Amino acid sequence: MDLRGIDTPRLEWTGDCLVIGLFEDAIDLTGDLADLDQKLSGTLAELIAEAEFKGKEGSSAITRVGSNSPIRKIAVVGLGKADGLKPESLRRAAAVAARLGKKEKCKTLGLSMPVWNSDPALTAQAIGEGIELALHQDTRFKSETEDKGAKLEQIDLLGLGGQDAAITRARQICLGVILARELVAAPANIVTPITMAETAEAIAREYGLSLEILEQNDCEKLGMGAFLGVAQASDLPPKFIHLTYKPAGTPRKKVAIVGKGLTFDSGGLNIKPTGSGIEMMKTDMGGAAATLGAAKAIGLLKPDVEVHFISAVTENMVSGRAMHPGDILTASNGKTIEVNNTDAEGRLTLADALVFAEKLGVEAIVDLATLTGACVVALGDDIAGLWTADDTLANQISKASELSGEKFWRMPMEDKYFEGLKSVVADMKNTGPRPGGAITAALFLKQFIKDTAWAHLDIAGPVWTDKENGYNSTGATGFPVRTLVNWVLN
């Protein structure tokens, strides 16, 4: 599909379907819209009236135009309140328009949207992201595709001529999101620690990143007892992945992104029961998937920032070699951990990954993980939790998420809750009491950072959706690749 910005007025555009974005309760046809309606013999006004279209966000209506018209169909999509317009509003409206065009079997689509904040580049990027992500379909595991008939071949962004760079940037970022989606969506017999390492190798080779993969012996030499304790039950070897992007010149800053990479989580000897959603534990590498997705996007965008992408990848399985509840593990910083729940394994792998990341001398570390059900209970399926004691880093992530439209809520780092993690026989346990479980998980991770600015993102809810939501179809969302990329770039 060809996505392009053009300066052709909507009065003059020709093609299969012209889609116009309209604000809520501000749909009077004036100016060139009145002229367009007259040109279409009143079809636009008739559509708005018959569909009782009010411009609410996510709403749409479409109709056929007379046979003598230069366009076959005319459509409207709602933008919500004018004073609430954000890049996310444009992203979602563009997704509605793209899906509508596809459903109506249009080959060419013209899209007319307002410019946000007098910024045509950001407007074009947001619209481009909405279109690319809405039209992505993962049919890898289906014998027959449901996508039959005419396909969208060209989408014109009216009034956004000269924004080719912004549209290209949108496509590059979306390629990273789509990689993350496809990694999360694939089953555990397809995405394994081995294939995750192979994916990292492909990214390094194609986009000029350097790659270090630590095998089990390498991890043993570094004293990664927490990570290896989780890995020891699996028949598949663990892979500690370290991808590095370095700019051509002196980097403006150096950062690290650390993703949890459990390609399948059985719960270990604290095995997850039937009915607990165990079949969805293929998604427990959502943090690592987003980390690799961000690596792909950064490799394409080539910013002036040095970025380290890290993941300790393994399965959490059950076997005669499995760690037992009550075992004591020693992490690579010397801290000892009593394992009182083998199903709280992600934080164990992240512990050694965070120690490794801090030794790289970066200015900031962000880890992301499908870490706790407690975070989903607290914030629901659409909002991720953010923990950090560093206000500057918190503000950076918040600004990055505002641009991406991916939602985060800053949660408290209540240090006194660490009392619940204290162990009689070790430095700490890997889980605390049920109340505040997402907070104690963050406090556990904090024990493996010394001085570097650090933030923890619990993304357990938003990495998957059970219903179509904006530009996300049912399934893996690729959350939060776009926020990570925005954080790196800005």
C-alpha angles and dihedrals in degrees: 000000000000115000115188142162117233137175096221109131115241089242089063103036117114128196144092100303136007114204120197125194114221131187122239114271090359102089101122109137106237136149114002091355089062089049090049091050090051090049089052092049094249095307095131094053090044091052092052092048098044094045091044085229112188101174096250114165111271095017124122144170133190138185141174119259126220119282094252093059124108087228125054098209139016123208138180128205127194122244098184122227115355093227090054097055112137135162086262090058090056092044092054094043090050089052091053090049094048093049091046091052091049093048091050090051094240119167096195126036130187115203122197115189134159119259112251118231092340088292111127093175095056089041092054091046094051092048091046092052092050092051097045094047095043093052096047113110125183107212098151094120099042122096091213129028119232090209101098134151128026117001133206106265102171137020119189119203102211118219093014101096115151093032096109092124092054092048090049090049090052091052092048093051091046091053086062092047091049091051089053091047093052094047092051094044096051117093124249092256088062103035109050133152087268095053091043088057089048090052089053089049090053092050092049092048097045100042104031101253123146118240135205119181115189114207124207093274091051091051091049090054090053091051096243093164095151094055094041092048089063093043098049097087097055125093088215119081118248119245124206105202123202116176119179129198115195123182122231094252135031109316118244089218141349121230140165132219115199120192130192108240112192102149088192130005116199090170091249115238087340082065120192111248125234110275093033092103093261090152088065093057087099083082093062090098091062091118093053091044091055090045091056091042090054089048090055092048093047090048088056097042096044101203125186091257130101110229129187116201112199136179134164099212126197145118125260102222143159122249142122088280095053121126112254129229103263096034118134119225128191117218124212093263091057096255115140122222129197107213104221091162124029089197090069089071102128094072089052092057091044091051093067092038091055092049089051092048095051092053088062091074096238124162096230139012127203119188123191128192146161083236113150142020085209090071090053090050090051101042107017129227100307104050129066125209122244122201124182139133090210112091093193092055091044090054092048092053092044092053091046091051093049089058093046097042090229108136127232132171121203111235129199124268093214101185095192089065087071086079086079090061097053116119131206092217104030141028091269146341121245094237135035133197120315097255112083093009095158090051095050088049089057091046089052090055091047088067089070097055121076113179110339122108104258139181130188121209119197104201099170094125107042101044090082134032128195093203138038107276120182108299092350117093120204109297134028115014105193089235124198104007094109093051091050091050092048090050092053094045098047 
